Amino acid sequence: MSSSFMPIEEVEIYCRFCNKITQAHLDRSIAENGRTVDRNSTFEYLCSKCLKTFCFSGQDLIEQSKDENKSEQSLHEYSPADHFLIGEKIYHKKWKDTGMVIGKEKGTQKSIIVNFEKTGLKKLIEDFG
Ligand SMILES: [Zn+2]
């Protein structure tokens, strides 16, 4: 279970300091001592506008595509029980809308922040049940 993992380098996120969607880029990877960087590592992203940093777990990030051709990303159909990744494109069947996961919220119920093409910014629950 120690396969290396490199998350997406440039990602759109919801910056709570800028209070809007901004571009963020991977700043550094924080691996525990003596371990390689994998899904359990923490990754720091830098907001391109306010230069504040955000930490995300590798569990919550989409992987960097190995080829340059990244238009082929498939849609993940939304279901409250599923786990979603920042940078992932999702499809909401009921709203017939596609969107990009741009943030996460950890509370009693975990949720994702999604920027939908037609519906706009929405918060949806994940990992439910
Ligand atoms: Zn910002």
Backbone and ligand atoms as CSV (ligand in chain L), in Angstrom:
chain,resi,resn,atom,element,x,y,z
A,1,MET,N,N,0.810,-1.212,0.000
A,1,MET,CA,C,0.000,0.000,0.000
A,1,MET,C,C,0.851,1.273,0.000
A,2,SER,N,N,2.036,1.241,-0.601
A,2,SER,CA,C,2.869,2.433,-0.580
A,2,SER,C,C,3.142,2.935,-1.995
A,3,SER,N,N,2.161,2.814,-2.869
A,3,SER,CA,C,2.348,3.323,-4.222
A,3,SER,C,C,2.381,4.843,-4.174
A,4,SER,N,N,3.275,5.424,-4.938
A,4,SER,CA,C,3.428,6.874,-4.891
A,4,SER,C,C,2.234,7.556,-5.553
A,5,PHE,N,N,1.984,8.759,-5.120
A,5,PHE,CA,C,0.821,9.500,-5.583
A,5,PHE,C,C,1.199,10.964,-5.749
A,6,MET,N,N,0.843,11.547,-6.859
A,6,MET,CA,C,1.081,12.972,-7.084
A,6,MET,C,C,-0.244,13.619,-7.502
A,7,PRO,N,N,-0.743,14.535,-6.660
A,7,PRO,CA,C,-2.032,15.137,-7.011
A,7,PRO,C,C,-1.884,16.209,-8.093
A,8,ILE,N,N,-2.992,16.617,-8.596
A,8,ILE,CA,C,-3.087,17.653,-9.630
A,8,ILE,C,C,-2.299,18.905,-9.203
A,9,GLU,N,N,-1.608,19.522,-10.160
A,9,GLU,CA,C,-0.733,20.650,-9.815
A,9,GLU,C,C,-1.474,21.989,-9.771
A,10,GLU,N,N,-2.346,22.197,-10.744
A,10,GLU,CA,C,-3.131,23.422,-10.800
A,10,GLU,C,C,-4.582,23.036,-10.596
A,11,VAL,N,N,-5.236,23.683,-9.636
A,11,VAL,CA,C,-6.612,23.297,-9.353
A,11,VAL,C,C,-7.447,24.528,-8.988
A,12,GLU,N,N,-8.715,24.492,-9.365
A,12,GLU,CA,C,-9.626,25.552,-8.948
A,12,GLU,C,C,-10.148,25.201,-7.570
A,13,ILE,N,N,-10.081,26.149,-6.645
A,13,ILE,CA,C,-10.600,25.896,-5.312
A,13,ILE,C,C,-11.486,27.052,-4.877
A,14,TYR,N,N,-12.295,26.789,-3.871
A,14,TYR,CA,C,-13.046,27.868,-3.257
A,14,TYR,C,C,-12.184,28.399,-2.119
A,15,CYS,N,N,-11.665,29.612,-2.286
A,15,CYS,CA,C,-10.811,30.196,-1.255
A,15,CYS,C,C,-11.688,30.951,-0.262
A,16,ARG,N,N,-11.628,30.548,1.007
A,16,ARG,CA,C,-12.496,31.184,1.999
A,16,ARG,C,C,-11.956,32.549,2.427
A,17,PHE,N,N,-10.723,32.847,2.072
A,17,PHE,CA,C,-10.168,34.170,2.376
A,17,PHE,C,C,-10.560,35.165,1.279
A,18,CYS,N,N,-10.450,34.725,0.025
A,18,CYS,CA,C,-10.866,35.570,-1.097
A,18,CYS,C,C,-12.392,35.567,-1.221
A,19,ASN,N,N,-13.019,34.560,-0.631
A,19,ASN,CA,C,-14.464,34.379,-0.701
A,19,ASN,C,C,-14.957,34.194,-2.136
A,20,LYS,N,N,-14.125,33.541,-2.950
A,20,LYS,CA,C,-14.528,33.218,-4.318
A,20,LYS,C,C,-13.670,32.079,-4.852
A,21,ILE,N,N,-13.986,31.670,-6.063
A,21,ILE,CA,C,-13.231,30.587,-6.682
A,21,ILE,C,C,-11.950,31.147,-7.268
A,22,THR,N,N,-10.847,30.542,-6.892
A,22,THR,CA,C,-9.554,31.006,-7.392
A,22,THR,C,C,-8.740,29.823,-7.895
A,23,GLN,N,N,-7.658,30.153,-8.565
A,23,GLN,CA,C,-6.722,29.139,-9.021
A,23,GLN,C,C,-5.704,28.906,-7.911
A,24,ALA,N,N,-5.426,27.645,-7.634
A,24,ALA,CA,C,-4.411,27.333,-6.630
A,24,ALA,C,C,-3.405,26.379,-7.247
A,25,HIS,N,N,-2.170,26.456,-6.792
A,25,HIS,CA,C,-1.210,25.472,-7.282
A,25,HIS,C,C,-0.483,24.775,-6.145
A,26,LEU,N,N,-0.078,23.561,-6.438
A,26,LEU,CA,C,0.594,22.717,-5.459
A,26,LEU,C,C,1.879,23.385,-5.008
A,27,ASP,N,N,2.001,23.591,-3.711
A,27,ASP,CA,C,3.172,24.240,-3.149
A,27,ASP,C,C,4.185,23.197,-2.696
A,28,ARG,N,N,3.757,22.320,-1.814
A,28,ARG,CA,C,4.657,21.256,-1.384
A,28,ARG,C,C,3.875,20.071,-0.830
A,29,SER,N,N,4.583,18.974,-0.752
A,29,SER,CA,C,4.006,17.752,-0.216
A,29,SER,C,C,4.598,17.513,1.154
A,30,ILE,N,N,3.768,17.135,2.092
A,30,ILE,CA,C,4.254,16.871,3.438
A,30,ILE,C,C,4.070,15.380,3.732
A,31,ALA,N,N,5.162,14.668,3.650
A,31,ALA,CA,C,5.109,13.241,3.954
A,31,ALA,C,C,5.629,13.042,5.361
A,32,GLU,N,N,5.144,12.012,6.022
A,32,GLU,CA,C,5.670,11.721,7.353
A,32,GLU,C,C,7.101,11.218,7.217
A,33,ASN,N,N,7.858,11.336,8.278
A,33,ASN,CA,C,9.276,10.968,8.260
A,33,ASN,C,C,9.540,9.599,7.636
A,34,GLY,N,N,10.465,9.599,6.697
A,34,GLY,CA,C,10.911,8.342,6.117
A,34,GLY,C,C,9.912,7.664,5.205
A,35,ARG,N,N,8.849,8.387,4.896
A,35,ARG,CA,C,7.859,7.760,4.026
A,35,ARG,C,C,7.817,8.455,2.673
A,36,THR,N,N,7.424,7.681,1.681
A,36,THR,CA,C,7.264,8.288,0.369
A,36,THR,C,C,5.922,9.012,0.337
A,37,VAL,N,N,5.804,9.917,-0.601
A,37,VAL,CA,C,4.551,10.654,-0.749
A,37,VAL,C,C,3.497,9.733,-1.357
A,38,ASP,N,N,2.419,9.576,-0.645
A,38,ASP,CA,C,1.329,8.749,-1.163
A,38,ASP,C,C,-0.020,9.377,-0.816
A,39,ARG,N,N,-1.063,8.624,-0.998
A,39,ARG,CA,C,-2.419,9.116,-0.752
A,39,ARG,C,C,-2.639,9.618,0.679
A,40,ASN,N,N,-1.851,9.099,1.627
A,40,ASN,CA,C,-2.023,9.495,3.023
A,40,ASN,C,C,-1.217,10.737,3.393
A,41,SER,N,N,-0.475,11.261,2.447
A,41,SER,CA,C,0.299,12.468,2.712
A,41,SER,C,C,-0.611,13.686,2.656
A,42,THR,N,N,-0.074,14.798,3.171
A,42,THR,CA,C,-0.805,16.058,3.118
A,42,THR,C,C,-0.165,16.935,2.051
A,43,PHE,N,N,-0.994,17.651,1.320
A,43,PHE,CA,C,-0.485,18.503,0.250
A,43,PHE,C,C,-0.919,19.934,0.495
A,44,GLU,N,N,0.036,20.833,0.312
A,44,GLU,CA,C,-0.239,22.250,0.537
A,44,GLU,C,C,-0.431,22.960,-0.791
A,45,TYR,N,N,-1.520,23.700,-0.886
A,45,TYR,CA,C,-1.800,24.477,-2.091
A,45,TYR,C,C,-1.781,25.954,-1.748
A,46,LEU,N,N,-1.359,26.753,-2.738
A,46,LEU,CA,C,-1.225,28.188,-2.568
A,46,LEU,C,C,-2.269,28.883,-3.434
A,47,CYS,N,N,-3.084,29.732,-2.813
A,47,CYS,CA,C,-4.071,30.506,-3.567
A,47,CYS,C,C,-3.325,31.554,-4.398
A,48,SER,N,N,-3.612,31.604,-5.685
A,48,SER,CA,C,-2.886,32.530,-6.572
A,48,SER,C,C,-3.241,33.989,-6.314
A,49,LYS,N,N,-4.365,34.241,-5.636
A,49,LYS,CA,C,-4.780,35.617,-5.366
A,49,LYS,C,C,-4.241,36.141,-4.026
A,50,CYS,N,N,-4.531,35.431,-2.946
A,50,CYS,CA,C,-4.164,35.941,-1.619
A,50,CYS,C,C,-2.901,35.282,-1.061
A,51,LEU,N,N,-2.403,34.269,-1.774
A,51,LEU,CA,C,-1.187,33.548,-1.398
A,51,LEU,C,C,-1.271,32.824,-0.053
A,52,LYS,N,N,-2.500,32.597,0.413
A,52,LYS,CA,C,-2.672,31.788,1.618
A,52,LYS,C,C,-2.581,30.317,1.211
A,53,THR,N,N,-2.189,29.491,2.182
A,53,THR,CA,C,-2.057,28.071,1.855
A,53,THR,C,C,-3.193,27.245,2.431
A,54,PHE,N,N,-3.481,26.168,1.726
A,54,PHE,CA,C,-4.527,25.237,2.135
A,54,PHE,C,C,-3.930,23.847,2.178
A,55,CYS,N,N,-4.305,23.081,3.179
A,55,CYS,CA,C,-3.841,21.702,3.258
A,55,CYS,C,C,-4.967,20.751,2.883
A,56,PHE,N,N,-4.639,19.815,2.033
A,56,PHE,CA,C,-5.591,18.777,1.680
A,56,PHE,C,C,-4.911,17.423,1.815
A,57,SER,N,N,-5.687,16.436,2.208
A,57,SER,CA,C,-5.176,15.074,2.264
A,57,SER,C,C,-5.173,14.510,0.842
A,58,GLY,N,N,-4.218,13.654,0.562
A,58,GLY,CA,C,-4.173,12.974,-0.728
A,58,GLY,C,C,-5.455,12.196,-1.006
A,59,GLN,N,N,-6.154,11.830,0.057
A,59,GLN,CA,C,-7.428,11.096,-0.079
A,59,GLN,C,C,-8.498,11.958,-0.735
A,60,ASP,N,N,-8.298,13.276,-0.668
A,60,ASP,CA,C,-9.312,14.208,-1.156
A,60,ASP,C,C,-8.925,14.884,-2.465
A,61,LEU,N,N,-7.857,14.417,-3.094
A,61,LEU,CA,C,-7.356,15.096,-4.293
A,61,LEU,C,C,-7.298,14.178,-5.505
A,62,ILE,N,N,-7.588,14.758,-6.645
A,62,ILE,CA,C,-7.508,13.985,-7.875
A,62,ILE,C,C,-6.038,13.847,-8.268
A,63,GLU,N,N,-5.738,12.732,-8.892
A,63,GLU,CA,C,-4.351,12.471,-9.275
A,63,GLU,C,C,-3.980,13.256,-10.532
A,64,GLN,N,N,-2.698,13.606,-10.610
A,64,GLN,CA,C,-2.170,14.283,-11.784
A,64,GLN,C,C,-2.251,13.330,-12.971
A,65,SER,N,N,-2.755,13.822,-14.065
A,65,SER,CA,C,-2.857,12.925,-15.220
A,65,SER,C,C,-1.475,12.722,-15.816
A,66,LYS,N,N,-1.206,11.510,-16.202
A,66,LYS,CA,C,0.139,11.173,-16.654
A,66,LYS,C,C,0.413,11.680,-18.055
A,67,ASP,N,N,-0.601,11.716,-18.889
A,67,ASP,CA,C,-0.394,12.296,-20.213
A,67,ASP,C,C,-0.925,13.729,-20.241
A,68,GLU,N,N,-0.550,14.456,-21.262
A,68,GLU,CA,C,-0.936,15.864,-21.371
A,68,GLU,C,C,-2.406,16.021,-21.749
A,69,ASN,N,N,-2.942,14.989,-22.309
A,69,ASN,CA,C,-4.296,15.005,-22.826
A,69,ASN,C,C,-5.311,14.779,-21.720
A,70,LYS,N,N,-5.693,15.857,-21.009
A,70,LYS,CA,C,-6.551,15.659,-19.842
A,70,LYS,C,C,-8.024,15.963,-20.110
A,71,SER,N,N,-8.394,16.021,-21.378
A,71,SER,CA,C,-9.785,16.300,-21.725
A,71,SER,C,C,-10.655,15.056,-21.616
A,72,GLU,N,N,-9.992,13.923,-21.417
A,72,GLU,CA,C,-10.702,12.649,-21.437
A,72,GLU,C,C,-11.260,12.233,-20.077
A,73,GLN,N,N,-11.292,13.148,-19.127
A,73,GLN,CA,C,-11.742,12.810,-17.781
A,73,GLN,C,C,-13.217,12.410,-17.773
A,74,SER,N,N,-13.523,11.284,-17.148
A,74,SER,CA,C,-14.903,10.819,-17.134
A,74,SER,C,C,-15.670,11.483,-15.987
A,75,LEU,N,N,-16.994,11.493,-16.108
A,75,LEU,CA,C,-17.831,12.123,-15.095
A,75,LEU,C,C,-18.200,11.144,-13.994
A,76,HIS,N,N,-18.117,11.613,-12.771
A,76,HIS,CA,C,-18.504,10.825,-11.611
A,76,HIS,C,C,-19.933,11.225,-11.262
A,77,GLU,N,N,-20.860,10.291,-11.385
A,77,GLU,CA,C,-22.244,10.627,-11.101
A,77,GLU,C,C,-22.435,10.835,-9.603
A,78,TYR,N,N,-23.099,11.939,-9.236
A,78,TYR,CA,C,-23.241,12.269,-7.818
A,78,TYR,C,C,-24.150,11.295,-7.071
A,79,SER,N,N,-23.658,10.840,-5.934
A,79,SER,CA,C,-24.430,10.036,-4.998
A,79,SER,C,C,-23.916,10.403,-3.610
A,80,PRO,N,N,-24.826,10.664,-2.647
A,80,PRO,CA,C,-24.396,11.116,-1.312
A,80,PRO,C,C,-23.456,10.142,-0.596
A,81,ALA,N,N,-23.506,8.869,-0.973
A,81,ALA,CA,C,-22.696,7.856,-0.291
A,81,ALA,C,C,-21.267,7.812,-0.823
A,82,ASP,N,N,-21.031,8.426,-1.966
A,82,ASP,CA,C,-19.718,8.361,-2.593
A,82,ASP,C,C,-18.722,9.330,-1.972
A,83,HIS,N,N,-17.452,9.065,-2.261
A,83,HIS,CA,C,-16.379,9.963,-1.845
A,83,HIS,C,C,-15.889,10.691,-3.095
A,84,PHE,N,N,-15.729,11.996,-2.992
A,84,PHE,CA,C,-15.334,12.781,-4.157
A,84,PHE,C,C,-13.978,13.439,-3.952
A,85,LEU,N,N,-13.374,13.792,-5.069
A,85,LEU,CA,C,-12.023,14.351,-5.038
A,85,LEU,C,C,-12.024,15.774,-5.577
A,86,ILE,N,N,-11.213,16.621,-4.982
A,86,ILE,CA,C,-11.074,17.994,-5.469
A,86,ILE,C,C,-10.434,17.932,-6.859
A,87,GLY,N,N,-11.062,18.622,-7.800
A,87,GLY,CA,C,-10.587,18.587,-9.185
A,87,GLY,C,C,-11.377,17.615,-10.031
A,88,GLU,N,N,-12.247,16.849,-9.371
A,88,GLU,CA,C,-13.032,15.856,-10.073
A,88,GLU,C,C,-14.278,16.489,-10.686
A,89,LYS,N,N,-14.647,15.999,-11.890
A,89,LYS,CA,C,-15.867,16.468,-12.543
A,89,LYS,C,C,-17.006,15.538,-12.178
A,90,ILE,N,N,-18.118,16.126,-11.768
A,90,ILE,CA,C,-19.243,15.286,-11.387
A,90,ILE,C,C,-20.495,15.632,-12.195
A,91,TYR,N,N,-21.403,14.687,-12.224
A,91,TYR,CA,C,-22.660,14.881,-12.925
A,91,TYR,C,C,-23.807,14.698,-11.939
A,92,HIS,N,N,-24.717,15.677,-11.882
A,92,HIS,CA,C,-25.878,15.577,-11.008
A,92,HIS,C,C,-27.084,15.225,-11.871
A,93,LYS,N,N,-27.577,13.996,-11.667
A,93,LYS,CA,C,-28.621,13.445,-12.514
A,93,LYS,C,C,-29.918,14.254,-12.447
A,94,LYS,N,N,-30.317,14.610,-11.210
A,94,LYS,CA,C,-31.583,15.306,-11.015
A,94,LYS,C,C,-31.553,16.706,-11.647
A,95,TRP,N,N,-30.421,17.381,-11.504
A,95,TRP,CA,C,-30.307,18.744,-12.039
A,95,TRP,C,C,-29.840,18.761,-13.495
A,96,LYS,N,N,-29.457,17.578,-14.000
A,96,LYS,CA,C,-28.891,17.462,-15.352
A,96,LYS,C,C,-27.796,18.508,-15.563
A,97,ASP,N,N,-26.849,18.507,-14.639
A,97,ASP,CA,C,-25.804,19.527,-14.640
A,97,ASP,C,C,-24.452,18.903,-14.289
A,98,THR,N,N,-23.410,19.429,-14.875
A,98,THR,CA,C,-22.069,18.962,-14.535
A,98,THR,C,C,-21.328,20.058,-13.783
A,99,GLY,N,N,-20.428,19.640,-12.925
A,99,GLY,CA,C,-19.685,20.603,-12.130
A,99,GLY,C,C,-18.346,20.063,-11.709
A,100,MET,N,N,-17.542,20.949,-11.153
A,100,MET,CA,C,-16.202,20.598,-10.689
A,100,MET,C,C,-16.149,20.723,-9.168
A,101,VAL,N,N,-15.583,19.714,-8.506
A,101,VAL,CA,C,-15.415,19.771,-7.053
A,101,VAL,C,C,-14.291,20.757,-6.744
A,102,ILE,N,N,-14.600,21.813,-5.986
A,102,ILE,CA,C,-13.608,22.858,-5.732
A,102,ILE,C,C,-13.292,23.038,-4.248
A,103,GLY,N,N,-13.896,22.202,-3.406
A,103,GLY,CA,C,-13.564,22.315,-1.994
A,103,GLY,C,C,-14.239,21.248,-1.167
A,104,LYS,N,N,-13.851,21.213,0.108
A,104,LYS,CA,C,-14.367,20.221,1.044
A,104,LYS,C,C,-14.705,20.909,2.343
A,105,GLU,N,N,-15.690,20.374,3.032
A,105,GLU,CA,C,-15.968,20.848,4.377
A,105,GLU,C,C,-16.085,19.658,5.297
A,106,LYS,N,N,-15.372,19.739,6.418
A,106,LYS,CA,C,-15.424,18.635,7.365
A,106,LYS,C,C,-16.222,19.067,8.579
A,107,GLY,N,N,-17.348,18.437,8.775
A,107,GLY,CA,C,-18.149,18.711,9.949
A,107,GLY,C,C,-18.668,17.394,10.454
A,108,THR,N,N,-19.807,17.417,11.121
A,108,THR,CA,C,-20.415,16.160,11.536
A,108,THR,C,C,-20.764,15.351,10.285
A,109,GLN,N,N,-21.131,16.061,9.219
A,109,GLN,CA,C,-21.338,15.406,7.933
A,109,GLN,C,C,-20.406,16.052,6.914
A,110,LYS,N,N,-19.551,15.246,6.302
A,110,LYS,CA,C,-18.618,15.771,5.314
A,110,LYS,C,C,-19.358,16.241,4.064
A,111,SER,N,N,-18.887,17.319,3.490
A,111,SER,CA,C,-19.523,17.799,2.271
A,111,SER,C,C,-18.492,18.323,1.279
A,112,ILE,N,N,-18.954,18.422,0.049
A,112,ILE,CA,C,-18.101,18.940,-1.013
A,112,ILE,C,C,-18.713,20.243,-1.527
A,113,ILE,N,N,-17.876,21.130,-2.020
A,113,ILE,CA,C,-18.345,22.358,-2.648
A,113,ILE,C,C,-18.136,22.176,-4.145
A,114,VAL,N,N,-19.221,22.345,-4.891
A,114,VAL,CA,C,-19.172,22.071,-6.319
A,114,VAL,C,C,-19.573,23.316,-7.108
A,115,ASN,N,N,-18.827,23.595,-8.163
A,115,ASN,CA,C,-19.145,24.701,-9.054
A,115,ASN,C,C,-19.829,24.129,-10.296
A,116,PHE,N,N,-21.168,24.232,-10.311
A,116,PHE,CA,C,-21.934,23.667,-11.421
A,116,PHE,C,C,-22.034,24.662,-12.566
A,117,GLU,N,N,-22.050,24.128,-13.771
A,117,GLU,CA,C,-22.096,24.977,-14.963
A,117,GLU,C,C,-23.363,25.821,-15.023
A,118,LYS,N,N,-24.512,25.211,-14.723
A,118,LYS,CA,C,-25.767,25.954,-14.799
A,118,LYS,C,C,-26.265,26.405,-13.426
A,119,THR,N,N,-26.164,25.497,-12.446
A,119,THR,CA,C,-26.725,25.746,-11.116
A,119,THR,C,C,-25.850,26.645,-10.243
A,120,GLY,N,N,-24.576,26.755,-10.571
A,120,GLY,CA,C,-23.663,27.570,-9.779
A,120,GLY,C,C,-23.076,26.826,-8.590
A,121,LEU,N,N,-22.659,27.583,-7.591
A,121,LEU,CA,C,-21.987,27.028,-6.416
A,121,LEU,C,C,-22.962,26.281,-5.504
A,122,LYS,N,N,-22.654,25.021,-5.230
A,122,LYS,CA,C,-23.531,24.206,-4.374
A,122,LYS,C,C,-22.707,23.396,-3.393
A,123,LYS,N,N,-23.325,23.138,-2.242
A,123,LYS,CA,C,-22.706,22.270,-1.252
A,123,LYS,C,C,-23.485,20.961,-1.230
A,124,LEU,N,N,-22.787,19.852,-1.359
A,124,LEU,CA,C,-23.425,18.542,-1.379
A,124,LEU,C,C,-22.737,17.626,-0.379
A,125,ILE,N,N,-23.518,16.742,0.235
A,125,ILE,CA,C,-22.898,15.842,1.207
A,125,ILE,C,C,-22.173,14.686,0.494
A,126,GLU,N,N,-21.179,14.159,1.172
A,126,GLU,CA,C,-20.453,13.000,0.662
A,126,GLU,C,C,-20.220,12.023,1.811
A,127,ASP,N,N,-19.744,10.825,1.455
A,127,ASP,CA,C,-19.446,9.775,2.447
A,127,ASP,C,C,-20.610,9.550,3.415
A,128,PHE,N,N,-21.823,9.631,2.915
A,128,PHE,CA,C,-22.986,9.540,3.775
A,128,PHE,C,C,-23.344,8.095,4.090
A,129,GLY,N,N,-23.635,7.847,5.366
A,129,GLY,CA,C,-24.130,6.535,5.768
A,129,GLY,C,C,-23.044,5.550,6.141
L,1,ZN,ZN,ZN,-7.351,33.323,-1.763
